[in-house]
Amino acid sequence: MAAAAAHDLIVTSGGVSVGEEDHVRAAVEASSGLTFWRLAIKPGRPVALGQVDGTAFFGLPGNPVTA
């Protein structure tokens, strides 16, 4: 991903939950991998942490209350 080459951290809002249109988590898993996905806390359960081409990745859910 192009953003990884120019930044120290990638933060996304949306796309890491379990819906049919949540593609960010799958893309990161295919690229470099996730360290973890989904925490046992509410709100905020569908959060993701990983790396994209060596750059730290933090994915927040799209719901503003959970993010």
N, C-alpha and C positions, 0 to 999 in steps of 0.2 A: 504494500500500500504506500502511496506517495507521501502521505502525512507522516509516516514513521521516519522517513529519512531526514525530515526538516524539524522535528519536534522531540522534546524529551518525554512528553506525556500526551496520550490521546484519551479524551473524555467524550463519551457519547451519551445522549439522552434519548432513550427509546431504542427498541430493537433487540433487547436482551431478555425479554420475557418468554412466554410460551405460546404466543399467538401465531397464526399462520403467516402473518406479515412481519414477524420479528426475525430479521435476517442477519443482524449484526453479530450475534453470538455464534452463529454457524460460520460466518466469514472469518471470524477471529480463530475459531477452532481449526478451520481448514488451513489458515495461514501459519500460525505459530503455536497456538494452543492457549487454553485457559488454565489459570492456577486454581480458580474456583468459580462456581456459579451457583447462585441461590444461597442465601443465608437464612438461618432459622430465626429471623426477627420479623416483626410486623410493625409499622409498614417498612418497606424496603427489601423485601424478600428477593426479588429477581435482580440482584446486582452481580456484576461480573468483574473479575480481575484477571489479567493475563498479560501477554506480550504480543506485539505485532512487529515482526522483523527486528526484535531486540529493543523496541520502545515499549515502555509501560503502557498498559491499556486499562482504563476504568470505565465500565459500562453501567449507566444508570437506567432504571426503567423509565418509560415514557410518561407514566402517571405522575403529575407534579407533587402529589401528596407523598407518594412512595419515594420519589427522588429526593 
